[in-house]
């Protein structure tokens, strides 16, 4: 086997071997780089990510074992989640990612297992430790008109109902900073200058069924 960088976990198992096989070999899922991959520190962070993924159309399921007979599961938009504290679980998560599943792993990114998992998932595609990152939640393209991400819609819906930005952020498990950023992005998508105008534009879109 050619030499290549590998991450060694404490018990001597090279879990990066999986990334080598599945990114270089013929069994790679069609485009697993499009699936979300998160390594987060706490269950609360994972819950926030999973809520956003669910709104974006992902089916979330606990555990990283895949029973589907088809190798490529990317079309199922399946996001698997759970705690990764050992090499065996890390291998399952990596295998699922190689088959096109989204991954939300709870692990200490500073520990040996977490570092190895981050490095190996990174060989498949983008991976982040930031629970506020947008992996896998981008809106799909449509024939015309502005397209808001599910998270932007959720925030504008709450603002339209009279909630403050702080209250809407808390209800959507977002930091205030992230909520303000999402609303600013929504203003840009809608082509307006103020949040009030964005809410009015959103309500017009809702009435028109957009």
Protein Blocks (a to p, Z undefined) as FASTA:
>chain_A
ZZddddddfkopafklmmmmmmmmmkbcfblmlpccdddfbfklmmmmmmmmmmnopacd
edjbdfbfblblmlnopacddddfbfklmmmmmmmmmnopacdddddfkbmklmmmmmmm
mmnmccdfbfkbcghiaccddfedcdddfklmmmmmmmmnopafklmmmmnopafklmmm
mmmmmmmmnopabfklmmmmmmmmmmnoZZ
